[in-house]
Amino acid sequence: MGSAPTLTCSLCACAKALMKLNEAEVLRNSLEKKANVIARFEEATFFSLKGEVCWRMGHVKLAKKMLREALSLLGRQFPRTSMGAFVKSQVEKLLYATYVARRASSLPQEAR
């Protein structure tokens, strides 16, 4: 029984977040659009946040739509199959590991 209030508070917080994101979307749509990289990144961040909130509230279809929109703004694609998602995650882990190793090797010896 102790988890029921936490779940309710979590849904309440998500509902508030979704309300604020909808208000932000109205404001965002009222501004003139600039076709630059920063504006695309900000818009992708907005859709990503909205997708995460929708996911936490259980609106899976809407969350998927928002996340697809965010990825398309960044020039990425949503994996279509679970195997594609697995392969993509492994590639990203490998790329991150090589980035970390390269960065560590470029640091001065006393900073390591």
LINFENGI-V730729 format. One record per pair of residues at least 6 apart in sequence whose C-alpha atoms are under 6 Angstrom apart, sorted by sequence separation. I is the first residue (numbers start at 1). J is the second residue. D is the distance in whole Angstrom. If there is no record, write none. Layout:
# LINFENGI-V730729
((I;J;D) (I;J;D))
This chain:
# LINFENGI-V730729
((71;77;6) (79;85;5) (55;63;5) (54;63;5) (51;63;4) (51;66;5) (51;67;5) (47;66;5) (48;67;5) (48;70;6) (47;70;5) (44;70;4) (44;73;6) (14;53;6))
